[in-house]
Amino acid sequence: MTQHKVMIIDDEKIVGDMARMSLEQEGYLVETFLSAEPALARLKEEKFDVVVTDLKMKGIDGMEVLRTVKGSYAGTKVIMITAFANLDAAIEALRADVHDFFPKPVKIKELKASIQRALDKP
């Protein structure tokens, strides 16, 4: 069985660390980033199955990550998490073809289920 690669971009280190530990126990290969710039550079080198990104970050935000991934990495699914969940942000993300959208704090069980659904979807 191929190991699925998941990228997590969140400016709160604890969020990335907790998600990584939890997902690695499920057998995923996980890389975490505190900002979008190095994450997007890494995407150019390596294919990821799922990108989990925070919406509000300094520099490149989650919407920009979503648009970049959708524009350049067709098979990669994007899941967005945010402490600033509002209807406008959710609608904008859905229009840009986000796979899922979660308010923080995201329950790791829900995130795992969403990642699994993303992987099951062609």
C-alpha angles and dihedrals in degrees: 000000000000116000112240118229120226125187120202120197115186131140090217105082093203091060093054093043095050093046092047094051092047096046094044088058086059090054100258122140104233133191122184130204131187093210139022100244097071090037093056090046089053091050088061089059102038137031116237124193096209134018117200109196137180113234101219115051135139114264110001110025131208094266090057090048089051093050093046093049093046091047098047110019106047099180096049117100121213126213117189127208126185144171087208099060113168134155095252092054092046092049092047091050093048091050088053089054101255111176095218140352124209132182115226134284085054116198108238091220090058091046092051091049091049092050090050091050090049090053093047092052115086 
